[in-house]
Amino acid sequence: MRIGLPVAAVGVAAALAAALLTSSADAATALPTPTVEPAVAAPSLATLEQRVAGALAGDDTPGQLTKKASLSADTRATTIDPKIIGGSQTTITSAPWMAQLWYYDDRGTADESDDIGFFCGGTVVSPTKILTAAHCVKGYSWKANGAIVTGTSQLPTTDAAGDTDLHGGTVTGVLRQWNHASYSASTLDNDIAVLTLGTPVKATPIRMTTSGDTASYASGTSAKVYGWGRTSSTTQDISETLKTATLPVQSDTTCARTYGPDFVKGHMVCAGKPATGSDTGTTATCNGDSGGPLVVGGRIVGVVSWGVTDCVTKGAYSVFTKVSTYVGAAYAQLDDANLSHTDGKADVWVRAAASKTGYEKDSKGSSLGARISWGNWNGVNVVLQTDLNRDGIQDLVVRDSGTGNVYWMHYVTASGSWAKTKIFTGWKTRTRIITPGDVTGDYLPDVLSVDSGGTLWIYPGKGNGTFASRVKVGTGWNQYNSVRGHGDFNGDGKADLLVRKSSTGDLYLYKGTGKAGSGAFSARVKVRSGWTGFNAFDAVGDVSGDGKADFLARTKSGTLYLYKGTGKGTSEIFATRVSLGTGYQQYDIWG
């Protein structure tokens, strides 16, 4: 019998703010001023602490299965033996990326019996992104009722007066949530999710494994699991301190032999030695560990998903979501272009050629919403979306058409205004500038450019609007009249590029490798022939919200088409195109 392993327990505001940018002395004219403020208001500390306190007193189980038994474990812990079942105590220094996910919804009634309170684990994979299990997320409003605690190995406690002690940790609200579109609550298949925080945390992130990783899943590979879950099959109490255990990875054959069709090969991985039937001799995850990481070689290879009742049934293993299978879908959430900040769908930024007005058009999945004005954007000839400082709020990379200087525009939540920083000087002759996300494999967004001689350069981002020394990729890139990219087109969790050859109109995919230099991209793959009927393209990431990067193409007559990505790096890279409407010939800049 399978059980989930949890523990019991704004759109963009249209305010036209006068957030003036400070112009540099060498700017030919004052740069445009964004007139839209991101809706990033965070719950108060008191509100977040109330949610934690409510969840601490809760005794509910998230992701309750409809056809299979699920165990409810109580978060009201007493003094207990400090261990995952068979594990040992560890420190936050050894696992700084660990996160506590607290959820409390009082349902707005005086009757406490209908309150919902529970706990799950999670992992910081970017300053504003938490990787966790879908059964901890699906069906719950984490923005309205969630609180994420990072930076501590201790669970919070409350005193007689009701005050919450975070034991040195930091509590943060959730801005939006995503779970895999094919997640099944009845089978716990595709059990992976990402929470986006309203403000970045200082916790050191850990990277996910790659899609091509097979070594980490080889039988016998030593892996570590971390969590605050139940420490015994005979009590519902979870651990007050962070625990870890070492588990050997098991083969798919072993897992399938143990669990039959409940184990989905390729989507799941199991680990540990066969449970003994009691706590003695068993090392396993248990309720409360859900959403936490299975780590091999310093990377996440699994997310705690499910197990057996009381976690020690003889012969049982702990089961995890296989991260290598889902890294592409999860990466789309890490490196999004969500201007609306609400739904996990990449939005479009355009400029009207006649009026020079910039507009935001929010994605509706298969259509675009009414445009939102960003004010006058005269004096620039490049505007690109990115998130250079990984704060979860979209930034813009903008080139001054007079000087060729390139600026980073980013919203500063503390001051409630937009700031401007010059990041490159004299790029007037650069034929292409691209912000594809993380090209070098360090989870920090990079900037690429093609110089007048056709050489492609990578400027590795440092996560704060500064860059390491540029790295040469190769020459011959001026044969393309379009070089676009934002996100992962072939589902391997690495940023790619789509280019169109001037002479033929053929469209090619350059698959990212996660490396810098000449090895940054694999050999190009032709994915479309003779795309001569289009005169503008845009790549902003996952427009449809399905976890795959998409592509936009405009015909010469002004019809805009959405080419939804399939996650395949072949001629089948796109699904059947969807028309987003006509009249798009009026726009001359696509961001």
C-alpha positions in Angstrom: 0.0 0.0 0.0 1.4 3.4 -1.1 1.2 6.5 1.1 2.4 10.0 0.6 5.1 11.2 2.9 4.1 14.6 4.1 3.7 15.3 7.8 0.4 16.0 9.4 0.1 18.9 10.9 -0.5 39.3 -7.7 -0.8 40.1 -10.8 1.1 43.2 -11.8 -0.4 46.3 -10.3 -1.2 48.9 -12.9 -0.1 51.8 -10.7 1.8 54.3 -12.7 4.6 54.9 -10.2 7.0 57.8 -10.6 10.0 55.5 -10.0 12.6 57.7 -11.8 15.9 56.2 -13.1 19.1 58.0 -12.4 20.8 58.8 -15.7 24.5 58.2 -16.2 26.6 61.2 -17.3 27.6 59.3 -20.5 24.0 58.5 -21.6 23.0 60.4 -24.8 19.5 60.8 -23.4 17.7 59.8 -20.3 16.7 56.1 -20.5 13.0 55.2 -20.4 11.3 54.9 -17.1 9.3 51.7 -16.4 5.9 52.8 -15.2 4.7 49.4 -13.8 5.4 48.2 -10.3 5.7 44.5 -9.8 3.1 43.2 -7.3 5.5 41.7 -4.8 3.8 42.8 -1.5 4.8 40.2 1.1 2.8 39.1 4.2 4.0 40.7 7.4 6.3 38.8 9.7 3.5 38.4 12.2 1.3 36.9 9.6 3.9 34.4 8.5 4.7 33.4 12.1 1.0 32.9 12.7 0.9 30.5 9.8 3.9 28.6 11.2 2.3 28.4 14.6 -1.0 27.1 13.1 0.8 24.5 11.1 2.8 23.4 14.2 -0.5 22.6 15.9 -2.0 20.9 12.8 -2.6 17.2 12.2 -3.5 17.1 8.6 -2.0 15.3 5.6 -1.5 17.1 2.3 -2.2 15.3 -1.0 -4.7 12.9 0.6 -5.0 9.9 -1.7 -8.5 9.0 -2.9 -8.0 5.3 -3.5 -4.9 4.5 -1.3 -4.4 4.9 2.4 -2.4 7.9 3.5 -0.9 8.4 7.0 -1.6 11.4 9.1 1.3 12.4 11.4 1.1 14.9 14.2 3.5 17.9 14.2 3.0 18.5 17.9 6.4 16.9 18.7 7.7 16.0 22.1 11.3 15.3 23.0 12.3 12.4 20.7 15.3 10.4 19.6 17.0 12.7 17.0 17.0 10.7 13.7 15.3 10.0 10.4 14.4 6.3 11.0 18.0 5.0 11.2 19.6 8.3 10.5 21.5 10.9 12.5 21.4 14.6 13.4 23.1 17.1 11.1 23.5 20.8 10.9 22.2 23.5 8.5 25.8 24.2 7.6 26.0 20.8 6.0 22.7 21.3 4.2 22.2 25.1 3.9 19.6 24.6 1.1 17.1 22.8 3.3 13.7 24.5 3.7 10.7 23.9 5.9 7.3 24.3 4.3 4.6 25.2 6.7 0.9 25.5 5.6 -2.0 26.7 7.7 -5.5 27.6 6.6 -8.0 28.3 9.4 -10.8 28.2 6.7 -12.3 31.5 8.1 -14.6 29.8 10.5 -14.7 29.6 14.3 -14.7 25.8 14.2 -11.1 24.7 14.5 -12.0 21.2 13.3 -12.0 22.3 9.6 -8.6 24.0 9.9 -5.8 22.6 7.6 -2.2 22.5 8.9 0.7 20.5 7.7 4.5 20.4 7.1 6.6 19.3 4.2 10.3 19.5 3.3 11.8 21.4 0.4 15.1 22.5 -1.2 16.3 25.9 -2.2 17.4 25.6 -5.8 17.5 29.4 -6.5 17.2 32.4 -4.2 13.4 32.5 -4.8 12.7 28.9 -5.8 11.9 25.9 -3.6 11.8 22.4 -5.2 9.4 20.1 -3.4 6.7 17.4 -4.0 3.5 18.0 -5.9 1.4 16.3 -3.3 2.6 19.1 -0.9 1.4 21.8 -3.3 -1.5 20.7 -5.5 -4.8 21.9 -4.3 -3.5 24.3 -1.7 -3.1 28.1 -1.9 0.5 28.6 -0.7 0.4 32.3 -1.4 -2.6 32.8 1.0 -1.6 30.2 3.6 2.1 29.2 3.3 5.3 30.1 5.1 8.8 28.9 4.2 11.5 28.8 6.8 15.2 28.6 5.8 18.6 29.0 7.5 18.0 26.7 10.5 18.3 23.1 11.4 15.6 23.5 14.2 11.9 23.4 13.8 10.1 26.5 15.1 8.6 26.4 18.6 5.9 28.5 20.3 5.8 29.5 23.9 2.9 29.9 26.3 2.2 33.4 25.1 1.9 32.1 21.5 5.2 33.7 20.3 7.0 31.8 17.6 10.8 31.2 17.9 12.4 30.4 14.5 15.7 29.5 16.1 17.8 31.7 13.8 15.8 30.9 10.7 14.1 33.3 8.3 10.5 33.0 7.3 9.3 34.0 3.8 6.0 34.1 2.0 5.1 32.4 -1.3 4.4 34.4 -4.4 3.2 31.6 -6.7 3.2 27.8 -7.1 3.6 25.3 -9.9 3.2 21.5 -9.9 3.8 19.2 -12.8 0.8 19.3 -15.1 0.5 15.5 -15.2 0.8 15.0 -11.5 -1.6 12.3 -10.3 -3.0 12.4 -6.8 -4.1 8.7 -7.0 -0.7 7.3 -8.1 1.7 10.0 -7.0 3.2 9.9 -10.5 5.0 13.1 -11.7 5.3 14.2 -8.1 7.3 17.4 -8.4 6.6 21.1 -7.7 8.2 24.5 -7.4 7.3 27.3 -5.1 8.3 30.8 -6.0 9.1 33.1 -3.0 8.1 36.7 -2.7 11.6 37.7 -1.7 14.9 36.0 -2.2 16.5 34.0 0.7 20.1 34.0 1.7 20.3 30.2 1.9 22.9 28.7 -0.4 21.1 26.9 -3.3 21.8 23.4 -4.5 21.6 22.4 -8.2 19.4 19.7 -9.7 21.0 16.9 -11.6 21.0 16.8 -15.4 18.7 15.0 -17.7 21.5 12.8 -19.0 22.6 11.7 -15.5 22.6 7.9 -15.3 25.5 7.4 -12.9 23.6 8.8 -9.9 20.9 6.2 -10.4 23.1 3.1 -10.8 22.3 0.4 -8.3 24.4 0.7 -5.2 25.2 4.4 -5.6 25.4 6.0 -2.1 22.9 8.9 -1.7 22.0 11.1 1.2 18.5 12.1 2.3 17.6 15.0 4.6 14.5 15.9 6.5 12.6 16.6 9.7 10.2 13.6 9.3 9.0 10.9 11.7 11.8 9.2 13.5 10.0 6.0 14.5 7.2 3.8 13.2 5.6 3.8 16.6 5.1 7.6 17.0 3.6 10.3 14.9 6.2 12.9 16.2 8.6 14.4 13.8 12.1 15.5 14.5 12.8 18.9 16.0 16.2 18.9 14.4 17.4 18.2 10.9 18.4 14.6 10.2 20.2 12.8 7.4 20.7 9.2 6.4 22.7 7.4 3.7 20.8 5.2 1.4 22.0 3.0 -1.4 20.1 3.5 -4.7 18.2 0.5 -5.9 17.7 -0.7 -9.5 14.4 -0.2 -11.3 14.1 -4.0 -11.3 14.3 -4.2 -7.6 11.9 -1.4 -7.1 9.4 -2.8 -9.5 9.6 -6.2 -8.0 8.8 -4.7 -4.6 6.0 -2.4 -5.6 4.7 -3.7 -8.9 2.8 -1.2 -11.0 2.9 1.4 -8.2 6.5 2.0 -9.2 6.7 3.9 -12.5 10.0 3.2 -14.1 11.7 6.4 -15.4 9.5 8.6 -13.2 10.5 7.2 -9.8 13.6 5.9 -8.0 13.8 3.9 -4.8 16.6 3.7 -2.3 17.7 2.2 1.0 18.2 -1.3 2.2 15.1 -3.5 2.6 13.3 -2.5 5.8 13.3 -5.0 8.6 9.7 -4.7 9.7 10.7 -2.5 12.8 12.8 0.5 13.6 15.7 -1.7 14.4 17.9 -2.2 11.4 15.8 0.1 9.2 17.0 3.3 7.5 14.2 5.1 5.7 12.4 8.3 5.0 9.0 8.7 6.7 6.1 11.1 7.1 7.3 14.7 7.2 10.2 14.1 4.9 8.0 14.7 1.8 9.5 17.1 -0.7 13.0 16.9 0.7 16.0 16.0 -1.4 17.9 12.8 -2.2 21.4 14.0 -2.9 24.3 12.4 -4.9 27.5 14.2 -5.6 26.2 17.5 -4.4 23.2 17.6 -6.7 19.5 16.7 -6.1 18.6 13.4 -7.9 15.4 12.7 -6.1 12.5 14.3 -4.2 11.0 12.4 -1.3 7.6 11.1 -2.6 6.0 8.0 -1.0 6.5 4.9 1.0 4.6 2.3 3.0 2.5 2.6 6.1 4.7 3.5 9.1 7.7 3.3 6.8 9.3 0.0 8.1 7.2 -2.7 6.5 9.6 -5.7 5.8 11.3 -5.5 2.5 10.1 -1.9 1.7 12.2 0.9 0.2 11.8 4.7 0.2 10.5 6.1 -3.1 11.5 9.4 -4.7 10.6 11.4 -7.8 13.4 10.9 -10.3 14.7 14.5 -10.9 16.6 13.8 -14.1 13.3 13.1 -15.8 11.7 16.4 -14.6 14.7 18.8 -14.6 13.5 20.4 -17.9 10.0 21.2 -16.6 11.4 22.4 -13.2 14.1 24.5 -15.0 11.3 26.4 -16.8 10.1 27.6 -13.4 13.6 28.6 -12.2 14.3 30.7 -15.2 10.9 32.2 -16.2 9.8 35.4 -17.7 6.7 35.9 -15.7 6.0 39.7 -15.8 2.7 39.3 -14.1 4.3 37.3 -11.2 1.2 35.3 -10.7 0.8 32.2 -12.8 4.2 30.7 -13.9 3.6 31.6 -17.6 6.1 33.6 -19.5 4.8 37.0 -20.7 5.6 39.1 -23.7 7.1 42.6 -23.8 6.8 44.7 -27.0 7.3 48.3 -28.2 4.9 50.0 -30.6 7.0 51.5 -33.5 4.9 54.6 -34.0 4.4 55.8 -30.4 7.5 54.2 -28.8 5.2 52.9 -26.0 6.3 49.7 -24.3 3.7 47.1 -23.5 3.3 44.0 -21.4 1.1 41.3 -22.7 0.4 38.6 -20.2 0.1 35.0 -21.3 -3.2 33.2 -20.9 -1.7 29.9 -22.0 -2.8 29.9 -25.6 -3.6 33.6 -26.0 -2.3 36.9 -24.8 -4.1 39.3 -22.5 -4.8 43.0 -23.0 -1.7 45.1 -23.2 -0.4 47.0 -20.2 1.5 50.2 -20.8 5.1 50.6 -19.5 5.3 54.2 -20.7 7.5 55.8 -23.4 10.5 53.7 -24.6 12.1 56.0 -27.1 15.9 56.0 -27.3 16.5 52.3 -27.0 16.8 49.5 -29.6 17.0 46.4 -27.5 14.8 45.4 -24.6 15.2 41.8 -23.2 13.7 40.1 -20.2 15.8 38.3 -17.7 16.4 38.0 -13.9 20.1 38.7 -13.4 19.9 38.9 -9.6 17.6 35.9 -9.3 15.1 37.7 -7.0 12.1 36.3 -8.8 11.2 39.7 -10.3 11.7 40.2 -14.0 14.6 42.6 -15.0 15.2 44.2 -18.4 18.5 44.4 -20.3 18.2 47.6 -22.4 20.6 49.1 -25.1 20.7 52.9 -25.5 20.4 53.5 -29.3 22.6 56.6 -29.1 25.7 55.3 -27.1 25.3 51.6 -27.5 25.7 51.3 -23.7 23.7 48.4 -22.2 21.9 48.8 -18.9 20.3 46.5 -16.4 16.9 47.7 -15.1 15.8 46.0 -12.0 13.1 46.6 -9.4 14.3 47.2 -5.9 11.6 46.0 -3.5 13.0 47.8 -0.5 12.7 51.3 -2.1 9.7 50.5 -4.3 11.4 51.8 -7.4 13.4 50.8 -10.5 17.1 51.0 -10.5 19.5 51.2 -13.5 23.0 49.9 -13.8 25.3 50.1 -16.8 26.6 46.7 -17.5 28.3 47.0 -20.9 29.8 50.0 -22.7 29.9 50.8 -26.4 27.9 47.8 -27.8 26.5 49.9 -30.7 27.9 47.5 -33.3 26.8 44.3 -31.6 24.5 42.6 -34.1 22.7 40.4 -31.5 22.2 40.5 -27.7 20.6 37.5 -26.0 19.5 36.7 -22.5 18.8 33.0 -22.6 19.1 32.3 -18.9 21.8 30.1 -17.5 24.2 28.9 -20.2 27.2 27.9 -18.1 25.4 25.5 -15.7 25.8 27.5 -12.5 22.1 28.5 -12.3 23.0 32.2 -12.7 21.7 34.0 -15.8 24.2 35.0 -18.4 24.3 37.5 -21.3 25.4 36.6 -24.8 26.3 38.9 -27.7 27.4 38.6 -31.3 30.0 41.2 -32.4 30.3 42.9 -35.8 32.7 40.2 -36.9 30.2 37.4 -36.1 31.9 36.1 -33.0 29.5 34.8 -30.2 30.5 35.7 -26.7 29.2 34.5 -23.3 29.3 36.9 -20.4 28.9 34.6 -17.3 26.6 36.3 -14.8 27.5 36.4 -11.1 23.9 36.8 -9.9 24.2 40.4 -9.0 24.3 42.3 -12.3 28.0 41.8 -12.7 29.8 39.4 -15.0 33.0 37.3 -15.2 35.4 37.8 -18.1 33.7 37.0 -21.4 34.3 33.6 -23.0 34.4 33.0 -26.8 32.0 30.5 -28.2 32.8 30.7 -31.9 32.6 32.6 -35.1 30.2 32.7 -38.1 27.2 33.8 -36.1 26.4 36.7 -38.5 25.0 34.2 -41.0 21.9 34.3 -38.8 19.4 37.2 -39.0 17.8 36.0 -35.8 19.4 34.6 -32.6 16.8 34.0 -29.9 16.6 32.0 -26.7 15.1 32.0 -23.3 14.9 28.6 -21.5 15.2 25.0 -22.4 13.7 23.7 -25.7 14.7 20.1 -25.6 13.9 19.3 -22.0 17.4 18.6 -20.6 17.4 21.6 -18.1 19.9 23.6 -20.1 19.4 26.9 -21.9 19.3 26.7 -25.7 19.3 29.0 -28.7 17.1 29.1 -31.8 18.6 30.8 -34.9 17.4 31.5 -38.4 19.9 31.4 -41.4 19.7 34.6 -43.5 20.2 32.9 -46.9 17.7 30.1 -46.5 15.3 31.0 -43.7 16.1 27.6 -42.1 15.6 27.4 -38.3 18.3 25.7 -36.2 18.4 24.6 -32.6 21.7 25.0 -30.7 21.3 22.7 -27.6 23.0 24.1 -24.5 25.6 21.9 -22.8 25.9 23.8 -19.5 29.5 24.6 -20.3 31.2 27.8 -21.3 33.5 28.5 -24.3 33.5 26.6 -27.6 31.7 23.7 -26.0 28.7 25.8 -24.8 26.4 24.4 -27.5 26.1 21.1 -29.4 26.2 21.0 -33.1 23.2 22.7 -34.6 20.1 20.7 -35.5 17.8 21.9 -38.3 14.2 22.0 -36.9 12.4 23.9 -39.7 13.1 24.7 -43.4 12.5 27.9 -45.3 10.9 30.1 -42.6 11.1 33.1 -44.9 7.5 34.2 -44.2 8.4 35.5 -40.8 10.1 38.8 -40.0 10.1 38.8 -36.2 10.7 36.2 -33.5 10.6 36.1 -29.7 11.6 33.6 -27.1 10.6 34.3 -23.5 10.4 30.8 -22.0 7.3 28.8 -21.1 4.4 30.8 -22.5 1.9 28.0 -22.2 2.8 27.0 -18.7 3.4 23.3 -19.4 7.1 23.3 -18.4 8.5 23.5 -21.9 10.0 26.6 -23.6 8.0 28.0 -26.5 8.7 30.2 -29.5 6.8 33.2 -31.1 7.0 34.1 -34.8 5.3 37.0 -36.6 4.4 36.8 -40.3 5.1 39.7 -42.6 1.4 40.5 -42.6 1.4 40.9 -38.8 -0.1 37.6 -37.5 1.6 36.3 -34.4 1.9 32.6 -33.9 2.7 30.6 -30.7 4.8 27.5 -31.4 4.4 25.5 -28.2 7.5 23.5 -27.3 7.3 19.7 -27.1 10.6 19.3 -25.2 12.1 17.5 -28.3 15.3 18.7 -29.9 14.3 17.5 -33.3 12.0 18.5 -36.2 9.2 17.7 -33.7 10.4 20.6 -31.5 7.0 22.4 -31.8 3.4 21.3 -31.6 0.8 22.7 -34.1 1.1 26.4 -34.0 -1.6 28.6 -32.4 -2.6 32.0 -33.8 -2.3 34.8 -31.2 -4.0 37.3 -33.4 -3.2 39.9 -36.1 -1.9 43.5 -36.0 1.5 42.7 -34.5 3.3 44.4 -37.4 3.0 47.6 -35.3 5.7 46.4 -32.8 9.4 46.9 -33.6 11.0 45.6 -30.3 10.3 42.2 -28.9 11.6 41.4 -25.4 
